[in-house]
């Protein structure tokens, strides 16, 4: 019998690309040695390290115990009182960020909307009052099935403001997938839209929700955001238009002081192994990690326009489109549609027009860009970019080199989460 041979991995890579000296000089972590020091601190005393990061947030009441660890269950910042919506919005209003863009959004058909932190605070507070008026209470579960529009972030933050636990369902999932998640979470409300746009076509979201709710007895109310203006069936007593409800409430809604371990959201697996499994994320520990890692990994600066291309239906979208960046007072860019509509250069056109500084996308997308051809990015000015990121599966060396050379012009460090 012949000797077994080692399996060669094409992901083994020994090339090193240091960031430009001027980038390192202005970075939050200026060297690998500085990073190793941070890592050693966290490893030596995790509780002290994470308590220090938690102090970057606003707490209504400081915690009594940093960590209760009864394997496999961890409770962070026990006894502390906090609110995610307050940390993402209210605490910025007494600073210059009050009039800073919180979200810059572009719809697939081309509409552009900019929402400041003050405006986002007002929209979230108003919608939180809508939820309360509809009978949603602290601890109730609310399902969100929406396109990638600012109203989705508003709905999430409104839930967190009053202590309702949300579950965001990816807008490409089927009626069966919605029903499974709504039933498992015993959701009392679904928030959706008439539709959204993808590759030039309307995705009729309300129709999918109607089909799903034929067998979802826990749902009492459906709120529908008018995105496309197409005609939808409204079930009397159950279905309500977002724009009509928000006319009847004001913009004052104090943020609830919630326990650090209060359930923030449930996110379900995609269900490839039978029924989808819900993962529950609680409040204080999650926000501490999301805010700190957003700042650390993406080296955020006050004037950055930051674009994470993930759908909010995935955990990356929760942490790095909504909660982490807004807690850090960042300007978040959101785009509704497909990267190749109407042409394969849509992403590069967006970066040039909006002067995006940080682009965070997936290796799958990068490989699609390679396939479509480098002529598309090369006809756009991408000089505003200063940092690139990837997320999802490990990135292969060929895709990394293309991203580095063609998109980053060999000057943008690449962070891989």
C-alpha positions, -999 to +999 in steps of 0.1 A: +000+000+000+014+034-010+022+061+016-006+086+021+002+120+006-006+153+023-036+172+008-024+205-007-045+235+002-049+262-024-058+286+005-022+284+019-008+318+014+025+334+026+025+367+008+022+398+031+009+432+022+015+458+048-009+488+049+005+521+036+025+540+064+002+569+063-028+546+069-011+530+099-001+564+113-038+574+116-053+540+125-070+531+157-046+502+160-013+514+144+007+481+142+006+444+146+024+448+179-004+471+192-029+445+181-010+417+199-010+438+230-048+442+228-052+405+222-030+397+252-050+420+275-083+404+264-069+369+269-054+376+303-085+392+318-115+390+295-139+405+321-118+436+326-112+440+289-149+438+279-160+459+309-138+486+295-154+483+260-189+484+276-181+517+292-180+532+257-218+528+257-245+546+276-259+526+305-289+538+325-276+517+354-241+501+355-239+463+359-233+445+392-214+416+376-195+416+343-200+379+335-219+349+349-206+319+330-224+286+335-213+266+305-227+268+279-246+298+291-231+333+295-248+363+310-230+396+304-232+428+325-257+413+349-279+439+366-270+466+340-298+486+323-293+497+287-312+504+254-299+497+220-320+524+203-308+550+228-272+541+221-277+542+183-296+575+183-303+596+215-267+598+227-256+614+195-282+642+196-262+663+222-232+662+199-224+676+164-236+643+150-272+655+155-272+668+120-248+642+105-261+618+080-270+585+097-282+567+066-277+575+029-299+552+009-302+545-028-331+525-043-325+502-072-346+525-095-323+554-085-340+573-057-316+588-031-326+596+005-304+610+033-316+608+069-297+626+097-294+612+132-320+637+144-344+627+117-338+590+123-345+595+160-378+611+152-388+584+127-379+556+152-397+573+181-428+578+160-428+542+148-422+530+184-453+549+194-472+531+165-461+497+179-472+507+214-506+520+201-510+486+183-506+468+216-469+456+212-454+452+246-420+446+261-411+410+253-435+405+224-420+392+192-422+411+159-413+396+125-398+420+098-399+409+061-389+440+041-367+452+013-334+469+020-348+503+028-344+527+057-378+517+071-363+483+080-337+499+102-364+522+116-386+492+125-357+473+141-347+504+162-383+510+172-386+475+185-355+478+205-367+512+218-398+496+235-382+462+243-400+442+217-379+413+203-375+414+165-368+387+140-357+399+106-366+375+078-345+377+046-367+393+018-359+365-006-374+337+017-406+319+008-440+319+025-432+286+042-399+301+056-419+330+070-445+308+086-420+286+102-402+315+118-433+334+128-448+302+144-416+293+163-412+329+177-450+332+183-448+366+167-478+389+173-470+412+144-454+412+110-440+444+094-436+442+057-438+463+025-460+461-006-428+451-025-392+459-033-370+460-064-345+434-076-329+434-111-356+457-124-385+436-112-408+441-083-407+415-056-442+413-042-435+409-005-470+415+008-484+387-013-458+363+002-468+374+037-505+369+030-497+333+019-476+327+050-502+340+075-529+316+064-514+293+090-499+317+116-525+321+144-503+342+167-502+372+143-527+399+152-515+428+130-496+434+098-481+468+091-473+475+054-448+501+042-456+516+008-424+511-012-436+504-048-471+517-048-485+486-064-519+474-055-520+449-026-548+431-007-554+446+027-572+424+052-596+446+073-587+447+110-554+429+105-535+450+079-525+486+083-506+511+062-474+524+078-479+559+065-514+562+079-505+549+114-475+573+117-498+603+111-516+596+144-487+596+168-460+620+180-422+619+179-416+616+216-410+581+229-386+576+258-363+545+254-371+517+278-345+509+304-339+472+296-320+446+314-286+438+298-298+402+292-332+413+277-339+394+244-329+418+215-335+396+185-340+361+172-321+351+140-330+318+124-307+295+104-315+292+067-331+258+075-309+235+055-312+208+082-349+206+085-367+233+106-348+266+110-332+270+144-335+303+162-305+319+179-314+345+206-291+375+210-295+396+241-288+433+245-258+446+265-231+420+256-242+420+220-241+457+215-208+460+233-192+435+209-209+449+178-200+485+185-164+478+195-156+454+166-172+478+141-149+506+153-118+484+156-121+463+125-132+491+101-110+518+117-139+542+116-133+580+112-159+607+117-161+616+081-163+581+067-192+569+045-193+532+052-210+506+030-217+470+041-234+453+012-250+425+033-287+421+035-300+430+070-317+396+071-282+381+079-263+386+111-237+407+093-265+431+084-278+433+120-243+439+134-225+458+107-253+476+088-275+488+117-264+483+153-226+486+153-222+515+129-251+536+143-239+530+179-206+545+167-222+575+150-212+564+115-227+574+082-241+541+068-248+537+031-276+513+021-285+501-014-317+482-022-310+463-053-287+440-073-251+448-080-255+443-118-286+464-124-290+481-148-253+473-157-225+453-141-209+485-129-236+496-105-215+492-073-186+511-088-209+539-100-224+541-065-189+544-049-179+571-073-211+592-069-214+588-031-176+589-024-178+557-003-147+553+019-152+517+033-166+488+012-174+456+030-187+428+008-185+390+003-160+368-016-190+354-036-197+390-049-160+396-056-158+364-078-189+376-097-172+410-103-141+392-116-163+372-140-181+403-152-147+419-160-124+446-146-134+470-174-165+479-152-146+492-121-118+506-142-141+532-158-150+547-124-131+568-099-127+547-068-101+569-051-124+577-022-120+541-009-095+538+020-104+504+035-119+472+020-135+443+039-148+408+032-173+386+051-188+352+047-167+322+035-129+324+035-116+345+005-095+327-020-061+343-030-071+350-066-102+370-054-081+388-027-055+399-052-081+412-077-099+431-049-066+445-037-053+455-071-084+465-091-107+479-064-082+490-038-055+502-062-029+484-040-034+511-013-064+499+007-059+474+035-084+445+034-100+433+066-115+398+066-141+390+092 
